Structures are given as structure tokens and as C-alpha cells.
Amino acid sequence: MRMLLRYKDGDRVNHWIVALLFLCAGLSGLAFFHPAFYFFSALFGGGPWTRILHPFFGVAMFLGFVGLFFRFRKRNVWKARDSAWMRESKRLLRGDEDGMPEVGKNNAGQKLVFWGMGICLVLLLVTGVMFWQPWFADGFPILARRIAVVLHALSATVLILIAIVHIYAAIWVKGSVHAMTRGTVSEAWARKHHLVWYREMTGDK
């Protein structure tokens, strides 16, 4: 069976670096979000080290996503067919993918995940800097820092939910995980899930 290259080596390495940093930033952040999660601090050498490392994990994750942004931004531009796909998304949830509009390399759901993650990470970076002790927090009024803490927690919650949807969808659509681990998908997979991209890759009209 002929395989199509979906993600280059650099794309996959960049993706998994961001995923690892997301895990580190998420677990270290949860350690301070609620006492029930404080046990996660043991993964990073205890409370003080967790507090020190968390913002650095966050900044590194943001920079890693910047790499993904420039790699994937063109494939995530919203198009008319994406609006049509969203209108028919209930059909997909019922398992009727054959009735869905044709899509390119990324469908509307994947594009929403991409832009949602990007927005959340920008908010996390900006708000995190505002109460990052001892480097930047003193440069902001106390009220601004308190608001930043709330927005930071909300953005992190949304980002975690988006990541859960992303992981679930990757497992649900058989073959997606192989694409991000090995880089390739079968022609049959491409034809079924991303028909416009399949035609671009094969010239099959």
C-alpha cells in the first residue's frame, strides 16, 4: 500500500517537544492550582523547584509553539469549506463521515484546535509574566496581577480541555497517531479523511 508523507521529521520533533513541555508546564502548574494536586511537585524536585521551573516550562512551550505556528499556519487558514464542515459536524459525531464536506490537509476542527492553542498560549505568556516573581511582578499594580492570575488559570483550563479534545480525536481517527509518530498515512486514509489534500498529493481527480 502506497504511503503519503503527512508530517516531516522536523514537524514531528517540534510537535513532541511542545507536547512534552505542555505536560511539564501543566503538571507543575496544577501543583499550585489546588492542594489536591500538590503531589505533582514531587516530579520536579519539590515545591520550591516546581515554582522556579514552571514559568520556564511555559516560556519554552510558547517558543516551541511559535515553531509550529510558522510550520503550519498556511494549512490552518480558515476557508469557506471549513464553515461548511462545521455546519455538518453533528453528522461526523454520529459516525457518518462519508456525508461530510471535502477538506484539505486540516479540517475545521483541527484548525480550531490550532488557533485555540495559539490564543491560550499568548494569554498564558502575557499573564504569567505579570506575576512572575521575582523578575517582573513588581512592575505591575497589585490589581493587575490579581486579574492576571485569574486569566492565567482560565487560559490554562481552556488549553487543557483543547489538548484533551486533540488527543481524543487523534486516537478516535485510526491512523492519526501513526502520522505524528512515523510521518506517513496510507492513500486510503488520506482519501477518506482529507480528500482535497489527497488530490493535491496524488494528482488524482
C-alpha positions in Angstrom: 0.0 0.0 0.0 1.4 3.4 -1.0 2.0 5.8 1.9 1.9 9.6 1.7 4.1 11.9 3.7 1.9 13.9 6.0 4.4 15.4 8.5 8.2 15.9 8.0 10.7 14.8 10.7 11.1 18.4 11.9 7.3 18.9 12.2 7.0 15.8 14.4 10.0 16.6 16.6 8.7 20.1 17.1 5.2 18.7 18.0 6.5 16.3 20.5 8.8 18.9 22.2 5.7 21.1 22.6 3.7 18.1 23.9 6.4 17.3 26.5 6.7 20.9 27.6 2.9 21.1 27.9 3.0 18.1 30.2 5.7 19.6 32.3 4.0 23.1 32.5 0.6 21.6 33.1 1.6 19.3 35.9 3.8 21.9 37.6 1.0 24.4 37.3 -1.6 22.1 38.7 0.7 21.5 41.7 -0.1 25.1 42.8 -3.6 25.3 41.4 -5.2 23.2 44.2 -3.8 21.4 47.2 -5.2 18.1 45.9 -2.6 18.3 43.0 0.4 19.4 45.1 1.8 15.8 44.9 2.8 16.6 41.3 5.5 18.8 42.7 7.4 15.6 43.6 8.1 15.2 39.9 10.1 18.4 39.8 12.1 18.2 43.0 9.6 19.6 45.5 7.6 22.8 45.9 10.4 25.4 45.5 11.9 23.8 42.4 8.4 23.4 40.9 7.7 27.1 41.4 11.0 28.0 39.8 10.7 25.7 36.8 7.0 26.2 35.9 7.4 29.6 34.2 10.5 28.4 32.3 8.5 25.4 31.1 5.8 27.8 30.0 8.1 30.1 28.1 9.8 27.2 26.4 6.4 25.7 25.4 5.4 29.1 23.9 8.6 29.3 21.9 8.1 25.7 20.7 4.6 26.5 19.6 5.9 29.5 17.7 7.9 27.0 15.6 4.7 25.0 15.0 2.9 28.2 14.1 5.3 29.1 11.3 5.3 25.5 10.1 1.5 25.0 10.0 -0.1 28.5 9.7 -0.7 28.3 6.0 -2.6 25.0 6.4 -4.8 26.5 9.1 -6.2 29.5 7.3 -10.0 29.4 7.5 -11.8 28.7 4.2 -15.4 28.5 3.1 -15.3 24.7 3.1 -14.4 24.9 6.8 -17.6 26.7 7.6 -19.5 24.1 5.6 -17.7 21.3 7.6 -18.7 22.9 10.9 -22.3 23.1 9.8 -22.2 19.3 9.2 -20.1 18.4 12.2 -23.0 16.8 14.0 -23.1 14.3 11.2 -19.5 13.4 12.0 -20.2 12.9 15.6 -22.9 10.4 14.6 -20.2 8.4 12.7 -21.4 9.5 9.2 -18.1 10.8 7.8 -19.0 9.9 4.3 -21.5 12.7 4.3 -19.0 15.4 5.4 -17.8 18.1 3.0 -14.4 17.6 1.5 -11.4 19.1 3.4 -7.8 19.8 2.8 -4.8 18.8 5.0 -6.6 20.1 8.1 -10.3 20.1 8.8 -12.1 22.8 10.6 -11.8 21.0 14.0 -8.1 20.8 13.7 -7.9 24.5 12.7 -9.9 25.5 15.7 -7.5 23.5 17.9 -4.5 25.2 16.3 -5.8 28.7 16.8 -7.3 28.0 20.2 -4.0 26.7 21.5 -2.2 29.8 20.0 -4.6 32.2 21.7 -4.3 30.4 25.0 -0.6 30.3 24.9 -0.3 34.1 24.2 -2.6 34.8 27.1 -0.7 32.4 29.4 2.6 34.1 28.5 1.4 37.7 29.0 -0.5 37.0 32.2 2.3 34.7 33.6 4.9 37.4 33.1 2.7 39.9 35.1 3.0 37.8 38.3 6.4 36.1 37.7 8.3 36.6 40.9 10.9 38.0 41.4 11.6 39.2 37.9 8.6 41.1 36.5 5.7 41.1 39.0 6.8 44.3 40.9 6.4 46.2 37.7 2.6 45.8 37.7 -0.1 47.0 40.1 -1.4 44.5 42.6 -4.9 44.6 41.0 -3.5 43.9 37.5 -1.6 40.9 39.0 -4.7 39.5 40.6 -6.6 39.8 37.4 -3.7 38.2 35.6 -3.7 35.2 38.0 -7.4 34.6 37.2 -7.0 34.9 33.5 -3.9 32.7 33.6 -5.9 29.9 35.4 -8.8 30.2 32.9 -6.5 30.1 29.9 -4.7 27.1 31.3 -8.0 25.3 31.9 -9.2 26.0 28.3 -5.8 24.9 26.9 -6.0 21.6 28.9 -9.5 21.0 27.5 -8.4 21.7 24.0 -5.5 19.3 24.4 -7.8 16.6 25.7 -10.0 17.0 22.6 -6.9 17.0 20.4 -5.6 13.7 21.9 -9.1 12.1 21.8 -9.6 13.0 18.2 -6.1 11.6 17.3 -6.9 8.3 18.9 -10.5 8.2 17.6 -9.4 8.6 14.0 -7.4 5.5 13.4 -4.1 6.3 11.6 -3.7 9.8 13.0 -1.2 8.7 15.7 0.9 6.9 13.1 1.0 10.1 11.1 2.6 12.0 14.1 4.9 9.2 15.1 6.0 7.9 11.7 5.0 10.8 9.5 3.0 8.9 6.9 -0.5 7.8 6.2 -2.0 5.4 3.7 -3.6 6.7 0.5 -6.9 5.1 1.7 -6.7 7.1 4.9 -6.0 10.4 3.1 -8.8 9.7 0.6 -11.3 9.0 3.4 -10.4 11.8 5.8 -8.8 14.6 3.8 -9.9 14.2 0.2 -8.7 17.6 -1.1 -5.3 17.0 0.3 -5.2 13.5 -1.1 -5.9 15.0 -4.6 -3.1 17.6 -4.1 -0.6 14.9 -3.1 -1.5 12.3 -5.8 -3.0 14.4 -8.7 -6.0 12.0 -8.6 -9.1 13.9 -9.7 
